[in-house]
Amino acid sequence: MNLQFISDDAGKTTRVHIPIDEIDVQDWHKDIVRQRLADYRKKPDQTLDFETAIDDIDNIL
């Protein structure tokens, strides 16, 4: 895999670029993502924004 490390002016790594075409995603995982996307399209009002989801997780823990 050809990773590209991106650094700031001080030389500290701030990002890593992973070429998408080099990532092997299993078919079963793609199927789950497709199903979740279909579920979202049917009922988009039943989703949580990121901050709300994180708050809910924090409250459980």
VEXPALO-322344 format. One record per residue (C-alpha): x, y, z. Coordinates in steps of 0.02 Angstrom, whole numbers, plus 50000, padded with zeros to 5 digits. Layout:
N
XYZ
...
This chain:
61
500005000050000
500675017049950
500365028550100
500755047050091
501175055750255
500815074350261
501775084950386
501625102650451
503055115450447
503785108150608
503885090750531
502465083550634
501365071450537
499625078850526
498785067550398
498985051150307
498335048950130
497745031350089
497305028949905
495515022449899
495865010649755
497135001549864
495894997350001
495144979949994
493374980450062
492494963850085
490834961249995
489904957650157
490454974550223
489884983350065
488194974650083
487994981450260
488404999150203
487184997850057
485804991750175
486115005750299
486075018450158
484425011250095
483725012050273
484265030250286
483445034750121
481805027150180
481795036350348
483075050450350
482215058750498
482705044150612
484555048050609
485635056850738
486945069950704
488715066050760
488695076450919
487045069050978
487675051450945
489275054651043
488295062351187
487165046951192
488685035451197
489495045851335
487905044751437
487875025751422
489695024251475
